[in-house]
Amino acid sequence: MKIKKGDNVIVLAGKDKGKKAKVLVAMPKENKVIVEGVHVVKKHQKATKRGEKGKTVEKTLPIHVSNVAVIDPKDSKATRIGYKVEGDKKVRVSKRSGQKI
C-alpha cells in the first residue's frame, strides 16, 4: 500500500468525492485508510450508566485505499506514486511531476 499516514489525499469515489484531506490512519492489512472528515456517519450509542441518556455520536469510518489518490505537491492534482532509489534510500515520488513526496 503506497498511501501512508499524514499524506494529503483527494477522494475519487463515494459521497465525499472531490474532498481533499489528510490521512489519519493507514490500515495496510485491510487496504483501508481513515481520512479526516470523510465518510463520517452518525451512530446511536446506548446509555452506559444508569440514569444517563443515550446519544448520537459522529464517527469516521475507513474507506478503501483505491478510492483515494495522493495530491501532487506541485499542482495539487491527483497522482500515482512510484519509488526511486537515491543512494541507499528508497524515496516515494509523484508519477505526475517526479517530485518527492
C-alpha positions as protocol buffer text, in pm:
chain_id: "A"
residue {
  index: 1
  type: MET
  ca { x: 0 y: 0 z: 0 }
}
residue {
  index: 2
  type: LYS
  ca { x: 156 y: 326 z: -113 }
}
residue {
  index: 3
  type: ILE
  ca { x: -56 y: 567 z: 92 }
}
residue {
  index: 4
  type: LYS
  ca { x: 80 y: 643 z: 437 }
}
residue {
  index: 5
  type: LYS
  ca { x: -36 y: 825 z: 750 }
}
residue {
  index: 6
  type: GLY
  ca { x: -6 y: 1202 z: 707 }
}
residue {
  index: 7
  type: ASP
  ca { x: -43 y: 1206 z: 326 }
}
residue {
  index: 8
  type: ASN
  ca { x: -268 y: 1467 z: 169 }
}
residue {
  index: 9
  type: VAL
  ca { x: -520 y: 1285 z: -49 }
}
residue {
  index: 10
  type: ILE
  ca { x: -821 y: 1353 z: -269 }
}
residue {
  index: 11
  type: VAL
  ca { x: -1127 y: 1127 z: -260 }
}
residue {
  index: 12
  type: LEU
  ca { x: -1202 y: 973 z: -602 }
}
residue {
  index: 13
  type: ALA
  ca { x: -1531 y: 794 z: -533 }
}
residue {
  index: 14
  type: GLY
  ca { x: -1825 y: 790 z: -295 }
}
residue {
  index: 15
  type: LYS
  ca { x: -2040 y: 1055 z: -129 }
}
residue {
  index: 16
  type: ASP
  ca { x: -1734 y: 1268 z: -42 }
}
residue {
  index: 17
  type: LYS
  ca { x: -1588 y: 1266 z: -395 }
}
residue {
  index: 18
  type: GLY
  ca { x: -1358 y: 1562 z: -459 }
}
residue {
  index: 19
  type: LYS
  ca { x: -1274 y: 1635 z: -94 }
}
residue {
  index: 20
  type: LYS
  ca { x: -910 y: 1696 z: -9 }
}
residue {
  index: 21
  type: ALA
  ca { x: -796 y: 1589 z: 336 }
}
residue {
  index: 22
  type: LYS
  ca { x: -522 y: 1424 z: 542 }
}
residue {
  index: 23
  type: VAL
  ca { x: -487 y: 1052 z: 616 }
}
residue {
  index: 24
  type: LEU
  ca { x: -524 y: 991 z: 991 }
}
residue {
  index: 25
  type: VAL
  ca { x: -477 y: 612 z: 999 }
}
residue {
  index: 26
  type: ALA
  ca { x: -347 y: 367 z: 737 }
}
residue {
  index: 27
  type: MET
  ca { x: -451 y: 1 z: 767 }
}
residue {
  index: 28
  type: PRO
  ca { x: -236 y: -193 z: 516 }
}
residue {
  index: 29
  type: LYS
  ca { x: -368 y: -538 z: 613 }
}
residue {
  index: 30
  type: GLU
  ca { x: -726 y: -437 z: 526 }
}
residue {
  index: 31
  type: ASN
  ca { x: -623 y: -199 z: 239 }
}
residue {
  index: 32
  type: LYS
  ca { x: -816 y: 82 z: 405 }
}
residue {
  index: 33
  type: VAL
  ca { x: -747 y: 434 z: 529 }
}
residue {
  index: 34
  type: ILE
  ca { x: -925 y: 672 z: 764 }
}
residue {
  index: 35
  type: VAL
  ca { x: -934 y: 1021 z: 614 }
}
residue {
  index: 36
  type: GLU
  ca { x: -1011 y: 1333 z: 818 }
}
residue {
  index: 37
  type: GLY
  ca { x: -1372 y: 1446 z: 766 }
}
residue {
  index: 38
  type: VAL
  ca { x: -1451 y: 1179 z: 504 }
}
residue {
  index: 39
  type: HIS
  ca { x: -1711 y: 900 z: 544 }
}
residue {
  index: 40
  type: VAL
  ca { x: -1846 y: 1043 z: 870 }
}
residue {
  index: 41
  type: VAL
  ca { x: -2157 y: 864 z: 997 }
}
residue {
  index: 42
  type: LYS
  ca { x: -2385 y: 910 z: 1295 }
}
residue {
  index: 43
  type: LYS
  ca { x: -2405 y: 617 z: 1535 }
}
residue {
  index: 44
  type: HIS
  ca { x: -2660 y: 583 z: 1812 }
}
residue {
  index: 45
  type: GLN
  ca { x: -2497 y: 496 z: 2140 }
}
residue {
  index: 46
  type: LYS
  ca { x: -2681 y: 335 z: 2429 }
}
residue {
  index: 47
  type: ALA
  ca { x: -2657 y: 475 z: 2780 }
}
residue {
  index: 48
  type: THR
  ca { x: -2366 y: 315 z: 2963 }
}
residue {
  index: 49
  type: LYS
  ca { x: -2459 y: 414 z: 3318 }
}
residue {
  index: 50
  type: ARG
  ca { x: -2788 y: 413 z: 3499 }
}
residue {
  index: 51
  type: GLY
  ca { x: -2969 y: 747 z: 3472 }
}
residue {
  index: 52
  type: GLU
  ca { x: -2760 y: 854 z: 3175 }
}
residue {
  index: 53
  type: LYS
  ca { x: -2920 y: 921 z: 2837 }
}
residue {
  index: 54
  type: GLY
  ca { x: -2825 y: 767 z: 2507 }
}
residue {
  index: 55
  type: LYS
  ca { x: -2665 y: 991 z: 2247 }
}
residue {
  index: 56
  type: THR
  ca { x: -2572 y: 1021 z: 1881 }
}
residue {
  index: 57
  type: VAL
  ca { x: -2200 y: 1011 z: 1807 }
}
residue {
  index: 58
  type: GLU
  ca { x: -2031 y: 1108 z: 1481 }
}
residue {
  index: 59
  type: LYS
  ca { x: -1769 y: 853 z: 1379 }
}
residue {
  index: 60
  type: THR
  ca { x: -1522 y: 850 z: 1089 }
}
residue {
  index: 61
  type: LEU
  ca { x: -1519 y: 511 z: 917 }
}
residue {
  index: 62
  type: PRO
  ca { x: -1243 y: 373 z: 693 }
}
residue {
  index: 63
  type: ILE
  ca { x: -1262 y: 382 z: 314 }
}
residue {
  index: 64
  type: HIS
  ca { x: -1085 y: 160 z: 64 }
}
residue {
  index: 65
  type: VAL
  ca { x: -745 y: 279 z: -48 }
}
residue {
  index: 66
  type: SER
  ca { x: -847 y: 256 z: -417 }
}
residue {
  index: 67
  type: ASN
  ca { x: -1097 y: 538 z: -359 }
}
residue {
  index: 68
  type: VAL
  ca { x: -828 y: 792 z: -269 }
}
residue {
  index: 69
  type: ALA
  ca { x: -523 y: 934 z: -452 }
}
residue {
  index: 70
  type: VAL
  ca { x: -228 y: 1130 z: -322 }
}
residue {
  index: 71
  type: ILE
  ca { x: -222 y: 1500 z: -410 }
}
residue {
  index: 72
  type: ASP
  ca { x: 77 y: 1610 z: -620 }
}
residue {
  index: 73
  type: PRO
  ca { x: 273 y: 1876 z: -427 }
}
residue {
  index: 74
  type: LYS
  ca { x: 345 y: 2072 z: -747 }
}
residue {
  index: 75
  type: ASP
  ca { x: -3 y: 2128 z: -897 }
}
residue {
  index: 76
  type: SER
  ca { x: -247 y: 1993 z: -630 }
}
residue {
  index: 77
  type: LYS
  ca { x: -399 y: 1728 z: -855 }
}
residue {
  index: 78
  type: ALA
  ca { x: -436 y: 1352 z: -805 }
}
residue {
  index: 79
  type: THR
  ca { x: -128 y: 1147 z: -882 }
}
residue {
  index: 80
  type: ARG
  ca { x: 4 y: 794 z: -858 }
}
residue {
  index: 81
  type: ILE
  ca { x: 311 y: 708 z: -653 }
}
residue {
  index: 82
  type: GLY
  ca { x: 632 y: 547 z: -767 }
}
residue {
  index: 83
  type: TYR
  ca { x: 962 y: 468 z: -596 }
}
residue {
  index: 84
  type: LYS
  ca { x: 1313 y: 585 z: -677 }
}
residue {
  index: 85
  type: VAL
  ca { x: 1640 y: 472 z: -519 }
}
residue {
  index: 86
  type: GLU
  ca { x: 1864 y: 766 z: -427 }
}
residue {
  index: 87
  type: GLY
  ca { x: 2195 y: 646 z: -290 }
}
residue {
  index: 88
  type: ASP
  ca { x: 2094 y: 377 z: -43 }
}
residue {
  index: 89
  type: LYS
  ca { x: 1746 y: 518 z: 34 }
}
residue {
  index: 90
  type: LYS
  ca { x: 1414 y: 432 z: -129 }
}
residue {
  index: 91
  type: VAL
  ca { x: 1211 y: 752 z: -188 }
}
residue {
  index: 92
  type: ARG
  ca { x: 845 y: 795 z: -285 }
}
residue {
  index: 93
  type: VAL
  ca { x: 797 y: 1015 z: -592 }
}
residue {
  index: 94
  type: SER
  ca { x: 498 y: 1155 z: -779 }
}
residue {
  index: 95
  type: LYS
  ca { x: 436 y: 994 z: -1120 }
}
residue {
  index: 96
  type: ARG
  ca { x: 283 y: 1321 z: -1241 }
}
residue {
  index: 97
  type: SER
  ca { x: 569 y: 1563 z: -1171 }
}
residue {
  index: 98
  type: GLY
  ca { x: 855 y: 1345 z: -1045 }
}
residue {
  index: 99
  type: GLN
  ca { x: 880 y: 1536 z: -716 }
}
residue {
  index: 100
  type: LYS
  ca { x: 948 y: 1370 z: -381 }
}
residue {
  index: 101
  type: ILE
  ca { x: 650 y: 1310 z: -155 }
}
